[in-house]
Amino acid sequence: MPSPYSLPLHALRLAGKCALPLILWFSVGELVRWVVIYVATEISHGSWWQARLVATLALVTVVILISMTVTTGMFLALRNALWETRARRQDGQEDERFWVSLNRVAPAFAVIYLAWELYYRDAADFYAMDRFHNLDDDFYTTVLNNVAKGTDEEVTYGMGLVGLDWKVSLGAMVVTFGLRALFSRMVEKGSGKFAGVASAFAEFAFVFCGLNAIFTFTQLRGDWASHRAVVSGATEAWEHAKENVPGWEAFWGWVGEMWPHVIEALAVPLTWLAIAVLIFGTSIDDARRALRGTRLEKGMDKLEGTHDVTQRAVDRAIGGFMERWVPVVNAFRITIRGGMALFGFTCLLYSGLHVGGQYLDRAVRTLIGSDVEYMWLVASKPVVFIGDLLVTCLSYCVLAAAFDIAATRARLRGEDITA
C-alpha cells in the first residue's frame, strides 16, 4: 500500500524514468507552436484584412490543438511507468494507442480548456509575438504617422484576435457551430477516425471566431441590463449594504483578494489533474459521479425524471458551471481515495513548483545580469524555455504520481477507481 507521503519520491521516480520522452515532447511542441504563432502574426497584417483575421484565428486554434497534443503525449509517456498501468496489463487490458487516446480525449479536453479559460496563455503568446515582430508598425507609431500625414490608415497591430468585424464573426460562428454539431454527433455515434479531434477544433474555432460578435452583443446587453429595474435595485441594495453593514466592504474586499489565490492553489491543480485522469482513461465529466453520496444526487434523480424541456433549460442555466466544476470535483474524489494528505500534497507540490519556477527565473536573470542593451531580447527565450520545461515536466510527474498512488490504493482495497 503506497503512502500518500511518497508522492514527491514517486514523482521524481517518474521524472527519472521518463525524462527523455518528456523533454522531446515539450521541445518539439514549443518549436511547432512558435512556428505556427509566427506564421499567424505574419498573415494578420496586410490587404484583405478580414479574410486574414479568419485565417489567423484558425491558426491560433491550431496552436491550442498543438498544446492538447503535447499534453496528451507527455501524460501517455508517463503512463508506461505507472503502477496502475502495470496492474491493468496484468488484468489483460491493452494500452490505448496515441491517436485513439487523442481522439477520445479531445472533446472533453476542449470543454475543460474553454471552461477554465486556459487559452489565455496561447493568446498572450500570440500578442507578444505580434508585438515584437512588428515593433516598427505598432499602434502608437501608426497613429502618429496618421496624424502627421493627415491619413486614416487602419491600425492592425495587436488586433489579430479582436479585429474581426462582428458581421464576419457572426457568419464564422454559424459555420463553426454547424461543424461542431456535425462532429459532436459523429463522436456520439462512434463514427469517424478523428471525429473527436475535429470536434475539439470546431469547439475552439467557434469560441474564437465568435469573440468579436459576443463582445459586441455583450456590450449591448450590458447597456440594456444596466437600465432594468431589477439590476438597478440590486445595485442600490449593494451600495446600501456597503454603507450600513459594518465590515461589509472589508469582508468582500478580502474575499476578492483571496479568491484568486484559492483558485490557483486548489482549483487549477485539480483541473490539470482532471485532464491527466482523462488521458489515463478515466471519466471525469460525469455529473452523477461527482454528486454521488451527497444530497444533490437526489436532485439529479428528480431532474432526470422531469420533461426533456426542463432538463434542457436547466442544462442551459448551469451548463457553464457544470463544465467548469464537475471535472474538478471528480478529480478531487479520485485524489481523496489516497487520503487528504495526498490531496494536500498534490496541490502543495503543484503550486510550489510554479511559484518556485518564478523565483528561479528571477534568480537566474539576476545572476546572469547584463550591461548590453537589448541582450535580454535574445537571452530571455532560452531562460524561459528551460524554466518552463522543468516546471511543466515536474508538474505533470506530480499529477501522474498522485493519480497512480490514489488508483493503486483503491485497487489494493478492492475498490474501482472509475466508480
TAZIMO-V435049 format. One record per pair of residues at least 12 apart in sequence whose C-alpha atoms are under 8 Angstrom apart, sorted by the first residue. I is the first residue (numbers start at 1). J is the second residue. D is the distance in Angstrom with one decimal. If there is no record, write none. Layout:
BEGIN
[[I;J;D] [I;J;D]]
END
This chain:
BEGIN
[[1;408;7.5] [1;409;5.9] [1;412;6.9] [2;405;6.3] [2;408;7.4] [2;409;6.7] [3;405;7.7] [4;338;6.3] [4;339;7.1] [4;341;6.1] [4;342;4.8] [4;345;7.9] [4;405;6.9] [5;341;7.2] [5;342;7.0] [5;345;7.6] [7;342;7.4] [7;345;7.3] [7;346;7.7] [7;398;7.2] [7;401;6.3] [7;402;6.5] [7;405;7.6] [8;349;7.9] [8;398;7.2] [10;401;5.9] [11;394;7.4] [11;397;5.0] [11;398;5.0] [11;400;7.5] [11;401;5.3] [12;394;7.8] [12;397;7.3] [14;78;6.8] [14;81;6.5] [14;82;7.8] [14;397;6.1] [14;401;7.4] [15;393;7.4] [15;394;6.7] [15;397;6.0] [17;81;7.2] [18;77;6.7] [18;78;6.2] [18;81;7.6] [21;74;7.3] [21;77;6.4] [22;74;5.5] [22;77;6.9] [22;393;6.5] [23;389;7.2] [23;393;7.6] [25;70;6.1] [25;73;6.7] [25;74;6.2] [26;70;6.7] [26;74;7.6] [26;389;6.8] [27;389;7.9] [29;66;6.7] [29;67;7.1] [29;70;5.9] [32;66;7.8] [33;63;5.8] [33;66;6.8] [33;67;7.9] [36;59;6.7] [36;60;7.8] [36;62;7.9] [36;63;6.7] [37;59;7.4] [37;60;7.0] [37;63;7.2] [37;125;7.8] [37;126;5.9] [37;129;7.3] [38;129;6.9] [38;130;8.0] [40;55;7.8] [40;56;5.1] [40;59;6.0] [40;60;7.2] [40;126;7.9] [41;56;7.5] [41;126;7.2] [41;129;7.0] [41;130;5.4] [41;133;7.6] [41;160;7.5] [43;55;7.8] [43;56;6.8] [44;56;5.9] [44;156;7.7] [44;160;5.6] [45;156;6.2] [45;157;7.8] [50;163;8.0] [50;164;6.0] [50;165;7.1] [50;168;7.7] [53;160;6.0] [53;161;7.3] [53;163;7.4] [53;164;6.2] [54;164;7.5] [54;209;7.3] [56;160;6.7] [56;161;7.6] [57;160;7.7] [57;161;6.5] [57;205;7.2] [57;208;6.5] [57;209;6.7] [58;205;6.5] [60;122;7.5] [60;123;7.7] [60;126;7.9] [61;201;6.7] [61;204;6.0] [61;205;6.0] [61;208;7.7] [62;201;7.5] [63;122;7.2] [64;119;7.1] [64;122;6.9] [65;200;7.9] [65;201;7.0] [68;106;7.6] [68;109;7.5] [69;102;7.0] [72;101;7.9] [72;102;6.6] [72;279;6.4] [73;98;7.4] [74;396;7.8] [75;276;6.6] [75;279;7.0] [75;280;7.6] [75;396;7.0] [75;400;7.3] [76;98;7.6] [76;279;7.3] [76;280;7.3] [78;397;7.3] [78;400;7.0] [79;280;7.0] [79;400;7.8] [82;400;7.9] [82;401;7.7] [82;404;6.1] [83;404;6.4] [83;408;7.0] [84;404;5.9] [84;407;6.5] [84;408;6.0] [101;279;6.8] [102;196;7.8] [102;197;7.1] [102;279;8.0] [103;193;7.7] [103;194;5.7] [103;195;6.9] [103;196;4.5] [103;197;5.2] [104;196;6.0] [105;196;7.4] [105;278;6.6] [105;279;6.2] [106;196;5.5] [106;197;5.3] [106;199;7.5] [106;200;5.5] [107;196;5.7] [107;197;7.0] [107;199;6.2] [107;200;5.1] [108;285;7.4] [109;200;7.8] [109;275;6.8] [110;200;5.5] [110;203;6.8] [110;204;7.0] [111;323;6.6] [112;271;7.7] [112;275;8.0] [112;323;6.7] [112;324;6.4] [112;327;7.7] [114;204;7.7] [115;320;6.9] [115;323;6.3] [115;324;5.1] [116;324;6.3] [123;161;7.9] [127;158;6.0] [130;157;7.3] [130;158;6.3] [131;157;7.3] [131;158;6.7] [134;157;7.4] [137;157;6.9] [138;157;5.4] [138;158;7.8] [139;155;6.3] [139;156;7.7] [139;157;5.6] [139;158;7.7] [142;155;6.6] [143;155;7.6] [161;208;7.7] [162;211;7.1] [162;212;5.9] [163;212;7.4] [164;212;6.3] [165;212;7.0] [165;213;7.7] [166;212;5.5] [166;213;4.5] [166;216;7.1] [167;213;7.2] [169;209;5.4] [169;210;5.3] [169;211;7.5] [169;212;6.2] [169;213;5.6] [170;209;7.7] [170;210;6.2] [170;213;5.8] [172;206;7.5] [172;209;5.9] [172;210;7.1] [173;206;5.4] [173;207;7.7] [173;209;5.9] [173;210;5.3] [176;202;5.6] [176;203;7.6] [176;205;6.4] [176;206;5.1] [177;202;7.3] [177;203;7.8] [177;206;6.0] [179;199;7.6] [179;202;6.0] [180;199;5.5] [180;200;8.0] [180;202;4.9] [180;203;6.0] [180;206;7.8] [183;195;5.6] [183;196;7.2] [183;198;6.4] [183;199;4.9] [184;196;7.5] [184;199;5.8] [187;199;7.8] [264;351;7.4] [265;347;6.1] [265;348;7.4] [265;351;5.8] [266;347;5.9] [267;328;6.8] [269;346;7.5] [269;347;5.8] [269;350;6.3] [269;351;7.4] [270;328;5.4] [270;331;5.9] [270;332;6.6] [270;347;7.6] [271;327;6.9] [271;328;5.3] [271;331;7.5] [272;399;7.6] [273;331;6.2] [273;399;5.6] [273;400;7.8] [273;403;7.8] [274;327;5.8] [274;328;6.2] [274;330;7.3] [274;331;5.0] [276;399;6.9] [276;400;6.8] [277;331;7.3] [277;403;6.9] [282;418;6.0] [283;418;7.0] [284;326;7.3] [284;327;4.9] [284;330;5.5] [284;331;6.8] [285;323;7.6] [285;326;6.0] [285;327;5.3] [285;330;7.5] [286;326;7.1] [286;327;7.8] [286;330;7.9] [287;322;7.6] [287;326;5.9] [288;300;7.1] [289;330;7.1] [289;419;7.3] [290;326;6.2] [290;327;8.0] [290;329;5.8] [290;330;5.2] [290;333;7.5] [334;403;7.5] [334;406;6.6] [334;407;7.7] [334;417;6.7] [335;402;6.8] [335;403;6.6] [335;406;5.7] [336;406;7.3] [337;406;5.4] [337;407;7.6] [337;409;7.2] [337;410;6.3] [338;405;6.5] [338;406;4.4] [338;407;7.8] [338;409;6.2] [338;410;7.4] [342;402;6.9] [342;406;7.9] [346;398;6.8] [346;399;7.0] [346;402;6.5] [349;395;7.9] [349;398;7.2] [350;395;5.7] [350;398;7.0] [350;399;7.9] [353;391;6.1] [353;394;7.7] [353;395;6.9] [354;391;6.3] [357;387;6.4] [357;388;7.8] [357;391;6.3] [360;387;7.8] [361;383;7.2] [361;384;7.3] [361;387;6.7] [364;383;7.9]]
END
